[in-house]
Amino acid sequence: MAENNRKDRRERAPREEKQFDERVVHIDRVARVVKGGRRFRFRALVVVGDRKGKIGAGTAKGADVTSAVAKATEVAKKKMMQAPVENGTLPHEQTAKVAGAKILLKPAAPGTGLIAGGVVRIVLEVAGVKDVLSKSLGSSNKINLTKATLEALNQIKPRSQWHLQPKEKVASKKQAKKVATTAKEKKSEKATEA
């Protein structure tokens, strides 16, 4: 009877929506060699994002998998950054290299989808990117690939920050060109007179 009441309370309690999408990308068992043998721990790689451009990644070690994942999630939340996602894609092409991992990200037309593999796909999904082409050009190390993808996203500039030439510079270039052409015309006139 008491068990049924507990189930009812659980069902009635409103489920709180998570603010961030947390994905465990990779878990490793790592060993430390000591005098008595080996001490095993777990290392977790976690990617956290809000699917609106905010994203972070973190790695941490723990005695068991759950503690490693919890620590890595905290690290990822502290290292959050804003990726410039515009209309579900990226504003321009970008490459980034971290250690041996090199990644290329290219914007794609709407409806293309995520053309990315493994770690890169997870990072871009969590960031909220829907249409992009990517290629891993180096190492397949998951931690370095994650860092390279985040570095590429960090280097991308939104359209509002693209610097075009100011009108003054353009005008001065036109004037310089005009002066040069008039000087050439005068030279040619002198040459014809002589």
Order of alpha helices (4+ residues) and beta strands (2+ residues): alpha-beta-beta-beta-alpha-beta-beta-beta-beta-alpha-beta-alpha-alpha
